[in-house]
Amino acid sequence: MIKIFKSHIVTSILVYGSAAILLASAIWLAYQYVDPAPPKKVVIAAGNKSGAYYKYAKQYAAFFKKQGIELEILETNGSMDNLQRMSEDDGVDAAFMQGGITTPEQHPDLNSLGSLYYEPLWVFYDHTLTIERIPDLIGMKVAIGPEGSGTNHMIKGLLTENGIFKENTTILDHGYSEALPELINGNIDVMFMISGVKSRAILDMSQPNSKLKLLSFTRAEAYARSHHFLTRLILPQGSINLANNLPTHDVNLLAPTANLVVSDDMHPAIKYLFLIAASKIHGGGDLFSLPGQFPNEKSLLLPLSDEAKAFYKKGPPLLMRYLPYRLAITLERLKILLIPLLTLLYPLFKITPPAYRWQIRRRIFKWYKDLKELDIAAYDTTSSQEAETMLQQLEQLDRQVMETSVPLSYTDHIYSLRIHIRMIQDRLKTVVSENQTNTEG
C-alpha cells in the first residue's frame, strides 16, 4: 500500500513539478531583462548655502528621505560650477542650473527635467547716478556675481553685447554679500544679482530710505526676443511693499528660469521622483507665476528627458500615483515578469490537469493490459495448478487496484476494473472446482 501511495505522489510531483519548473525557468529568463533597482543615494549640486538653490535642495532632500532615498547636497559656487562638475563626471547626478549658460551641443550627455521657476535679474545702483540702459554703465564699477555663477556668465554676455568690456569698465566678480556693503558705501556703482522677489536682499534694498535704485529694463522685450532663455517680467507697482508703495512704478525685469539638470543615464525612477518633488515644491506659484505653471517644458537649458516628456504629457506613471514609491517601483520593474506568467500560466492551468488525468488513466490501462493477458490465459486453461497461480496473480492485482488512490472522478474506472478481475477469478475458481470434482469422482 505504501508503494502504491508513493507512486501516486510521484505522479503528482512529475506532472505538477514539471509545470512549476517550466514556469520558474520562464520567470528567471524574463528577470534577466528587469531593470536594475534605483540607487539609494543621489548627489545634487546646489549653490552656496545662502542661495535659493541650496534652500530648494534641502526641500528635495526632505522629500527624497520620505521615499527612502538619500539626496546628498553638494555646496558649489553656482550654475557654471554645477555644469562643470556634471560635465567632468564628478559624482554629481543632478544640479540646479540657470538658463542660458550652455547649449545642448556642448553637453549631449545631460538632460533637463524642466524649468522650475523664474529667476529675476535685479540691477541696483547708487541713487545719485542716472542710468536708463545698460550702455550707461560704461566707465563705472560694476559687480556681476562670483566667478562660476550663472549670473556672472549671463551678465558678461549682456555687457559684451552692449559694448562694455574690462577695457572701458571696472567689472568685479563680487557676489551679493561682498558687493552690497561696497555699493551702499559708494565704493562700487552697480550690482547685478539674481534672486527671488521675496528674498531678504530684495526687501532690504527696496526700503523707502534706501540709497539704492532698481533699474527697469526699457528694452526688456528686445532682450527676450534675442535670447530665448530670457523672459520679460513686470514687477507691478507696490508688489514688494503695498504700505510703502514699493516699487513706486512698474519695473521691467528680465529672468531666465532655473532648470533641473540630470545625467542622461540616471535611473528613470529617480527622474520621476525628481519630477514629482518639483511639482510639489515649485507648483504653488509666486508673484511672477500662477499655481501649476511650474515646473514646465519651456525655456529649457537642455533637451527634455524622455521621462520628463511623458510626465508633462500624462503625469506620473500610473503606479506612482496611487502606491508608495518603493512598492510602485518594485511592481514597475517586475511588470516584465507578467509576460511569462500570462503566456504560460493559463496554458499550464489548461494542460496540467489533463496531463495528471492521463497519468492516472495510463496506470489503469496498464492494469487492463495485464488483466487481458490473464483473461486469455484463463480462457484456455484447464489445469488446476495454472488456475491457482493465476488466481494469486489476480488477487495481488485486485489488492493493488483497491489500495491505489485516484481522483473521485476515476473511481468508476477502478470499480469497473475490479469487477472484471472478479469475473476472471470466478471463471478460474470454476476450473479449480471442476478439477476437484473430477478427482474425487
C-alpha positions as CSV (number, residue, x, y, z in Angstrom):
1,M,0.0,0.0,0.0
2,I,2.9,2.4,0.8
3,K,4.5,1.7,-2.5
4,I,1.3,2.5,-4.3
5,F,0.8,5.7,-2.3
6,K,4.3,6.7,-3.2
7,S,3.6,6.0,-6.8
8,H,0.6,8.4,-6.7
9,I,2.8,11.0,-5.1
10,V,5.5,10.5,-7.8
11,T,2.9,11.0,-10.4
12,S,1.7,14.3,-8.9
13,I,5.3,15.5,-8.5
14,L,6.1,14.6,-12.0
15,V,3.2,16.4,-13.6
16,Y,2.8,19.5,-11.4
17,G,6.6,19.7,-10.6
18,S,7.4,19.9,-14.3
19,A,4.9,22.7,-14.8
20,A,6.4,24.6,-11.8
21,I,9.9,24.2,-13.2
22,L,8.8,25.4,-16.6
23,L,7.1,28.4,-15.1
24,A,10.1,29.2,-12.8
25,S,12.5,28.9,-15.7
26,A,10.5,31.4,-17.8
27,I,10.3,33.8,-14.9
28,W,14.1,33.5,-14.3
29,L,14.7,34.2,-18.0
30,A,12.4,37.2,-18.0
31,Y,14.1,38.5,-14.8
32,Q,17.3,38.9,-16.7
33,Y,15.7,41.8,-18.6
34,V,14.3,43.5,-15.5
35,D,15.7,47.0,-15.0
36,P,18.1,47.3,-12.0
37,A,16.8,48.8,-8.8
38,P,17.2,52.6,-8.4
39,P,20.1,53.7,-6.3
40,K,19.6,54.5,-2.6
41,K,21.8,57.6,-2.8
42,V,21.8,60.5,-5.2
43,V,24.0,63.6,-5.3
44,I,22.7,67.0,-6.3
45,A,24.9,70.1,-6.9
46,A,23.3,73.3,-5.4
47,G,24.8,76.8,-4.9
48,N,26.1,78.3,-1.8
49,K,24.2,77.9,1.5
50,S,22.7,81.4,1.4
51,G,21.2,81.0,-2.1
52,A,17.9,79.7,-3.4
53,Y,19.4,76.6,-5.0
54,Y,20.6,75.3,-1.7
55,K,17.3,76.1,0.0
56,Y,15.4,74.2,-2.6
57,A,17.9,71.3,-2.5
58,K,17.1,70.9,1.2
59,Q,13.4,70.6,0.4
60,Y,14.1,68.0,-2.3
61,A,16.3,66.1,0.2
62,A,13.4,66.0,2.7
63,F,11.1,64.7,0.1
64,F,13.5,62.0,-1.1
65,K,14.1,60.9,2.5
66,K,10.4,60.1,2.9
67,Q,10.7,57.8,-0.1
68,G,13.8,56.0,1.4
69,I,16.3,57.7,-0.8
70,E,19.3,59.8,0.4
71,L,19.8,63.0,-1.5
72,E,23.2,64.4,-0.7
73,I,23.5,68.2,-1.3
74,L,26.8,69.5,-2.7
75,E,27.6,73.1,-2.0
76,T,29.0,74.9,-5.0
77,N,29.7,78.3,-6.5
78,G,26.6,78.3,-8.7
79,S,25.4,77.2,-12.1
80,M,28.7,77.2,-14.0
81,D,30.4,75.3,-11.2
82,N,27.5,72.8,-11.3
83,L,27.7,72.4,-15.0
84,Q,31.5,71.8,-14.9
85,R,31.1,69.2,-12.1
86,M,28.4,67.3,-14.1
87,S,30.5,67.5,-17.3
88,E,33.5,66.1,-15.6
89,D,31.5,63.2,-14.2
90,D,32.4,64.4,-10.7
91,G,30.0,62.0,-9.0
92,V,27.1,64.5,-9.4
93,D,23.8,63.1,-10.6
94,A,21.7,66.2,-10.7
95,A,22.1,70.0,-10.4
96,F,20.2,73.3,-10.5
97,M,21.3,75.5,-13.3
98,Q,20.4,78.9,-14.7
99,G,19.0,79.1,-18.2
100,G,21.3,80.3,-21.0
101,I,24.7,79.1,-19.6
102,T,25.3,76.5,-22.2
103,T,23.9,74.7,-25.3
104,P,22.7,71.2,-25.9
105,E,25.5,70.6,-28.5
106,Q,28.1,71.2,-25.8
107,H,26.7,68.7,-23.4
108,P,24.8,65.8,-25.2
109,D,25.1,63.6,-22.1
110,L,22.9,65.9,-20.0
111,N,19.1,66.3,-19.9
112,S,16.7,68.8,-18.4
113,L,13.8,67.7,-16.3
114,G,12.2,71.1,-16.8
115,S,12.1,74.8,-15.8
116,L,11.3,75.2,-12.1
117,Y,10.7,79.0,-11.6
118,Y,11.7,82.4,-12.8
119,E,15.0,83.9,-11.6
120,P,14.6,87.6,-11.9
121,L,17.7,89.7,-12.7
122,W,18.0,92.7,-10.4
123,V,20.2,95.7,-11.2
124,F,20.7,98.0,-8.2
125,Y,22.7,101.2,-8.5
126,D,23.6,104.3,-6.5
127,H,20.7,106.8,-6.3
128,T,23.0,109.7,-7.3
129,L,23.6,108.1,-10.8
130,T,21.4,108.4,-13.8
131,I,21.1,105.0,-15.6
132,E,18.5,104.2,-18.1
133,R,20.1,101.5,-20.2
134,I,23.0,99.1,-19.8
135,P,25.3,101.1,-22.2
136,D,25.1,103.8,-19.5
137,L,27.3,101.6,-17.3
138,I,30.5,102.3,-19.3
139,G,33.2,103.6,-17.1
140,M,31.5,102.6,-13.8
141,K,32.4,99.9,-11.2
142,V,30.1,97.0,-11.8
143,A,29.7,93.8,-9.7
144,I,28.4,90.9,-11.7
145,G,28.4,88.0,-9.3
146,P,31.1,85.5,-8.3
147,E,33.1,83.5,-10.9
148,G,31.4,80.2,-11.5
149,S,27.9,81.5,-11.0
150,G,25.2,81.7,-13.7
151,T,24.7,85.3,-13.0
152,N,28.4,86.1,-13.8
153,H,28.2,84.1,-17.1
154,M,25.0,85.7,-18.3
155,I,25.9,89.3,-17.3
156,K,29.3,89.1,-19.1
157,G,27.4,88.2,-22.3
158,L,24.9,91.1,-21.9
159,L,27.6,93.6,-21.1
160,T,29.6,92.5,-24.2
161,E,26.5,92.9,-26.4
162,N,26.2,96.5,-25.1
163,G,29.9,97.3,-25.8
164,I,31.0,97.0,-22.2
165,F,34.4,95.3,-21.6
166,K,37.1,95.3,-19.0
167,E,39.0,97.8,-21.0
168,N,36.3,100.5,-20.6
169,T,34.6,99.5,-17.4
170,T,35.7,98.0,-14.0
171,I,34.0,94.6,-13.9
172,L,34.1,92.9,-10.5
173,D,33.4,89.2,-9.8
174,H,31.7,90.0,-6.5
175,G,28.7,88.2,-5.1
176,Y,25.8,89.8,-3.2
177,S,27.3,89.6,0.3
178,E,30.6,91.2,-0.8
179,A,29.1,93.7,-3.3
180,L,26.2,95.1,-1.2
181,P,28.3,96.8,1.5
182,E,30.6,98.4,-1.1
183,L,27.5,99.6,-3.1
184,I,26.0,101.2,0.0
185,N,29.3,102.8,0.9
186,G,29.8,104.2,-2.6
187,N,32.8,102.0,-3.5
188,I,31.0,100.5,-6.5
189,D,28.3,101.9,-8.7
190,V,26.2,99.0,-9.8
191,M,25.4,95.5,-8.7
192,F,23.8,92.7,-10.7
193,M,22.1,89.8,-8.8
194,I,19.6,87.1,-9.4
195,S,17.2,86.5,-6.5
196,G,13.6,85.8,-5.6
197,V,11.3,88.7,-5.2
198,K,10.7,87.8,-1.5
199,S,14.4,87.3,-0.6
200,R,15.8,89.3,2.3
201,A,18.2,91.1,-0.1
202,I,15.4,92.5,-2.3
203,L,13.3,93.5,0.7
204,D,16.3,95.3,2.3
205,M,17.4,97.1,-0.8
206,S,13.9,98.3,-1.7
207,Q,13.1,100.1,1.6
208,P,11.9,103.8,1.3
209,N,15.0,105.1,2.9
210,S,17.3,103.1,0.7
211,K,20.0,104.9,-1.2
212,L,19.7,102.3,-4.0
213,K,17.6,102.4,-7.1
214,L,16.3,99.5,-9.2
215,L,16.9,99.6,-12.9
216,S,13.9,99.0,-15.2
217,F,15.0,97.3,-18.5
218,T,13.4,99.7,-21.1
219,R,14.4,97.2,-23.8
220,A,13.4,94.1,-21.9
221,E,11.3,92.8,-24.9
222,A,14.3,93.1,-27.2
223,Y,16.5,91.1,-24.9
224,A,13.8,88.4,-24.5
225,R,13.3,88.2,-28.3
226,S,17.1,87.8,-29.0
227,H,17.7,85.5,-26.0
228,H,15.1,82.8,-25.8
229,F,16.2,81.7,-22.4
230,L,15.1,85.1,-21.0
231,T,11.6,86.2,-20.2
232,R,10.3,89.7,-19.7
233,L,8.6,90.1,-16.4
234,I,6.8,93.1,-14.9
235,L,7.3,93.9,-11.2
236,P,4.0,95.7,-10.5
237,Q,3.8,98.9,-8.6
238,G,3.5,98.2,-4.8
239,S,4.2,94.5,-5.2
240,I,7.2,94.4,-2.8
241,N,5.6,96.6,-0.2
242,L,2.0,97.8,-0.5
243,A,2.1,100.0,2.5
244,N,5.0,102.0,1.2
245,N,4.1,101.5,-2.4
246,L,7.3,99.8,-3.4
247,P,8.2,100.0,-6.1
248,T,6.6,103.3,-6.9
249,H,6.1,102.3,-10.6
250,D,6.0,99.2,-12.7
251,V,9.5,97.8,-13.3
252,N,10.6,95.7,-16.4
253,L,12.8,92.8,-15.4
254,L,14.5,90.0,-17.3
255,A,14.5,86.5,-16.0
256,P,16.0,83.2,-17.0
257,T,14.5,80.1,-15.5
258,A,16.1,77.7,-13.0
259,N,16.5,74.3,-14.7
260,L,16.8,70.9,-13.0
261,V,19.5,69.1,-15.0
262,V,20.3,65.4,-14.7
263,S,22.7,62.9,-16.4
264,D,21.1,61.0,-19.2
265,D,22.0,57.7,-17.6
266,M,20.2,58.5,-14.3
267,H,17.7,55.7,-13.3
268,P,14.2,56.5,-14.7
269,A,12.6,56.0,-11.3
270,I,14.9,58.7,-9.8
271,K,14.0,61.1,-12.6
272,Y,10.3,60.6,-11.9
273,L,10.9,61.2,-8.2
274,F,12.6,64.5,-9.0
275,L,9.7,65.5,-11.2
276,I,7.1,64.6,-8.6
277,A,9.2,66.6,-6.0
278,A,9.5,69.5,-8.3
279,S,5.7,69.6,-8.8
280,K,5.1,69.7,-5.1
281,I,7.9,72.2,-4.3
282,H,7.5,74.7,-7.2
283,G,3.9,74.2,-8.2
284,G,2.4,76.8,-5.8
285,G,3.2,79.8,-7.9
286,D,4.6,83.2,-6.8
287,L,4.5,86.9,-7.9
288,F,5.5,86.0,-11.4
289,S,3.8,82.7,-12.0
290,L,0.4,81.2,-11.4
291,P,-0.1,78.0,-9.4
292,G,0.6,75.0,-11.5
293,Q,2.6,76.9,-14.1
294,F,5.9,75.4,-12.9
295,P,7.6,73.0,-13.5
296,N,7.2,73.1,-17.2
297,E,9.0,72.3,-20.5
298,K,9.5,75.9,-21.6
299,S,12.8,78.0,-21.6
300,L,14.8,74.8,-21.3
301,L,18.6,74.8,-20.9
302,L,19.0,71.3,-22.4
303,P,16.7,68.8,-24.2
304,L,14.0,67.3,-22.1
305,S,14.5,63.7,-21.0
306,D,12.0,61.1,-22.2
307,E,10.7,60.7,-18.6
308,A,10.0,64.4,-18.4
309,K,8.2,64.4,-21.7
310,A,5.9,61.7,-20.5
311,F,5.5,63.4,-17.2
312,Y,4.3,66.7,-18.7
313,K,2.1,64.9,-21.1
314,K,0.4,62.3,-18.9
315,G,1.7,62.9,-15.3
316,P,3.5,60.4,-13.1
317,P,3.4,56.7,-14.0
318,L,0.1,55.0,-13.0
319,L,1.5,53.0,-10.1
320,M,3.3,56.1,-8.6
321,R,0.0,57.9,-8.4
322,Y,-1.6,55.5,-6.0
323,L,1.1,53.4,-4.4
324,P,4.1,54.2,-2.1
325,Y,7.2,54.9,-4.2
326,R,9.2,51.8,-3.2
327,L,6.2,49.5,-3.9
328,A,5.4,51.3,-7.2
329,I,9.0,51.0,-8.4
330,T,9.2,47.3,-7.5
331,L,6.0,46.5,-9.3
332,E,7.0,48.6,-12.3
333,R,10.3,46.8,-12.5
334,L,8.7,43.4,-12.3
335,K,6.0,44.0,-14.8
336,I,8.1,42.3,-17.4
337,L,7.5,39.1,-15.4
338,L,3.9,39.3,-16.4
339,I,4.9,38.1,-19.9
340,P,5.8,34.5,-18.9
341,L,3.0,34.5,-16.3
342,L,0.4,35.4,-18.8
343,T,2.0,33.4,-21.6
344,L,2.5,30.2,-19.7
345,L,0.2,30.2,-16.6
346,Y,-3.1,29.9,-18.5
347,P,-1.9,27.1,-20.8
348,L,-0.4,25.3,-17.8
349,F,-3.7,25.5,-16.0
350,K,-5.3,24.0,-19.0
351,I,-2.7,21.3,-19.7
352,T,-1.6,20.2,-16.3
353,P,-4.9,18.6,-15.0
354,P,-5.4,16.7,-18.3
355,A,-1.7,15.5,-18.0
356,Y,-2.3,14.4,-14.5
357,R,-5.5,12.6,-15.5
358,W,-3.6,11.0,-18.4
359,Q,-1.1,9.6,-16.0
360,I,-3.9,8.1,-13.9
361,R,-5.6,6.6,-16.9
362,R,-2.3,5.3,-18.2
363,R,-1.9,3.2,-15.0
364,I,-5.4,1.9,-15.2
365,F,-5.0,0.9,-18.8
366,K,-1.7,-0.8,-17.9
367,W,-3.7,-2.9,-15.4
368,Y,-6.2,-3.7,-18.1
369,K,-3.4,-4.8,-20.3
370,D,-2.2,-7.2,-17.7
371,L,-5.8,-8.3,-17.0
372,K,-6.4,-9.0,-20.7
373,E,-3.3,-11.3,-20.8
374,L,-4.6,-13.2,-17.7
375,D,-8.1,-13.4,-19.3
376,I,-6.8,-15.0,-22.4
377,A,-4.7,-17.5,-20.4
378,A,-7.6,-18.2,-18.1
379,Y,-10.0,-18.8,-21.0
380,D,-7.8,-21.7,-22.3
381,T,-6.6,-23.2,-19.1
382,T,-7.9,-26.5,-17.7
383,S,-5.1,-27.1,-15.2
384,S,-5.9,-26.5,-11.5
385,Q,-2.3,-25.6,-10.8
386,E,-2.3,-22.9,-13.5
387,A,-5.7,-21.7,-12.3
388,E,-4.4,-21.4,-8.7
389,T,-1.3,-19.4,-9.9
390,M,-3.5,-17.0,-11.9
391,L,-5.9,-16.6,-9.0
392,Q,-2.9,-15.5,-6.8
393,Q,-1.9,-13.0,-9.6
394,L,-5.4,-11.7,-9.8
395,E,-5.6,-11.4,-6.0
396,Q,-2.4,-9.3,-6.0
397,L,-3.7,-7.2,-8.9
398,D,-7.0,-6.6,-7.1
399,R,-5.3,-5.5,-4.0
400,Q,-3.1,-3.1,-5.9
401,V,-6.1,-1.5,-7.6
402,M,-8.1,-1.4,-4.4
403,E,-5.3,0.4,-2.5
404,T,-4.5,2.9,-5.2
405,S,-5.6,6.5,-4.5
406,V,-7.1,8.2,-7.6
407,P,-9.3,11.2,-8.0
408,L,-13.0,10.6,-7.3
409,S,-13.8,11.1,-10.9
410,Y,-11.9,8.0,-11.7
411,T,-13.4,5.8,-9.0
412,D,-15.7,4.2,-11.6
413,H,-12.7,3.0,-13.6
414,I,-11.3,1.4,-10.5
415,Y,-14.5,-0.4,-9.6
416,S,-15.1,-1.4,-13.2
417,L,-11.6,-2.9,-13.3
418,R,-12.2,-4.8,-10.0
419,I,-15.5,-6.2,-11.4
420,H,-13.6,-7.5,-14.5
421,I,-11.0,-9.0,-12.2
422,R,-13.8,-10.7,-10.2
423,M,-15.3,-12.2,-13.4
424,I,-12.0,-13.8,-14.4
425,Q,-11.5,-15.0,-10.8
426,D,-14.9,-16.7,-10.9
427,R,-14.0,-18.4,-14.1
428,L,-10.7,-19.7,-12.7
429,K,-12.5,-20.9,-9.5
430,T,-14.9,-22.8,-11.7
431,V,-11.9,-24.6,-13.3
432,V,-10.4,-25.4,-9.9
433,S,-13.8,-26.7,-8.6
434,E,-14.4,-28.9,-11.7
435,N,-11.0,-30.4,-11.4
436,Q,-11.5,-31.2,-7.7
437,T,-14.9,-32.9,-8.5
438,N,-13.3,-35.0,-11.3
439,T,-10.5,-36.0,-9.0
440,E,-13.0,-37.1,-6.2
441,G,-15.2,-38.9,-8.7
